[in-house]
Amino acid sequence: MSLTMTIVMLIAGWLAVAAAMLWGVLRISRRHHHPVQPAAVEKTEKHSPRHATAH
């Protein structure tokens, strides 16, 4: 096998591995992604504003 063919095969193999890893990561992230519903904010009693130095 010539040097050129060896280099091309190394690059092709690296690209195949990189594509497979990217596909796997995207597949896992899509499967485990749960859209979060915004939590309902309950209104509490209004407190009178206090100064930071108030005791």
Phi and psi in degrees as a GROMACS rama.xvg file:
@    title "Ramachandran Plot"
@    xaxis  label "Phi"
@    yaxis  label "Psi"
@TYPE xy
-76.3435  162.938  SER-2
-62.0485  -40.1316  LEU-3
-61.9996  -43.7522  THR-4
-66.4388  -36.2305  MET-5
-63.5429  -44.4949  THR-6
-64.9996  -42.1267  ILE-7
-63.5719  -41.2496  VAL-8
-66.9949  -37.2563  MET-9
-63.0995  -44.7793  LEU-10
-65.82  -42.4884  ILE-11
-63.9107  -40.253  ALA-12
-65.3793  -41.1935  GLY-13
-63.3527  -42.0362  TRP-14
-65.3693  -38.2066  LEU-15
-64.4303  -42.982  ALA-16
-65.9128  -42.8735  VAL-17
-63.2094  -41.3658  ALA-18
-65.7912  -40.1572  ALA-19
-66.1023  -40.2895  ALA-20
-66.8595  -40.8799  MET-21
-63.8513  -43.4211  LEU-22
-60.6714  -42.641  TRP-23
-64.6427  -42.9896  GLY-24
-64.6946  -43.4388  VAL-25
-65.1163  -37.3367  LEU-26
-65.59  -44.2546  ARG-27
-67.3279  -42.7355  ILE-28
-66.8993  -33.3856  SER-29
-72.0133  -38.8174  ARG-30
-70.2746  -35.356  ARG-31
-96.9007  6.16615  HIS-32
-85.0584  119.722  HIS-33
-112.024  115.92  HIS-34
-61.6465  131.476  PRO-35
-93.0741  125.501  VAL-36
-79.9753  134.697  GLN-37
-63.6921  130.022  PRO-38
-68.7226  140.087  ALA-39
-70.5752  127.176  ALA-40
-89.5125  121.073  VAL-41
-87.237  135.018  GLU-42
-79.1073  130.396  LYS-43
-104.942  176.263  THR-44
-64.1304  142.958  GLU-45
-79.0819  128.654  LYS-46
-97.484  148.312  HIS-47
-70.7606  139.176  SER-48
-65.1897  137.472  PRO-49
-118.165  152.628  ARG-50
-77.7382  157.018  HIS-51
-66.0988  -23.7178  ALA-52
-93.5214  0.324944  THR-53
-71.9126  143.129  ALA-54
